[in-house]
Amino acid sequence: MLVTVLPLRAFMFQILFLLMAIAVEAFIIQQKMSLPRRVSIEYAASLNLLSTILGWLIFFFIHPLLPFSFQKQLINFILFGHFTTNSGLPLIIIFFDLGLVSLLIFLLTIVIKFIALELLINLNSISKNAQIKVKIISQSDSVKKNIDHYLERNKSKSLLIANVYSQSLILLVSFLIQKI
């Protein structure tokens, strides 16, 4: 008989983490990129939803390729929120692997969000950065290149800071939930 398990705990925490990330990243994007509140919330929600969906798809693709002991650890963590330490591996190796996977997830999330933000900005020419570029067309090429470089660097820096803050908050909440 086939047993179906609905991971309600994972769904609820995913929703909680998405709401926290959207709120934090929207605030930082609004402040750093000088965008209206509505646009920054739309950008943050779109970026986080896309990165979450792609992250889960990558997880479901990679999960069957992992050794059985790691598969068991991951499913146990997702469904029940804790690791089993009877796998024969020392605890330090499990935490090192967890840290390495967390860093990989962070970097993958940043790359996905950078690409998605570029697509969103190219699709929506609502942002003030696009309006500033239109006003500057009459200026010299060197000034335009400097301003384009500044705006590009500002977007990248803003997105990196927003992602670091939101991931740090999610990590803090995850540790607090484990203590409860």
Disulfide bonds with the S-S distance in Angstrom:
none
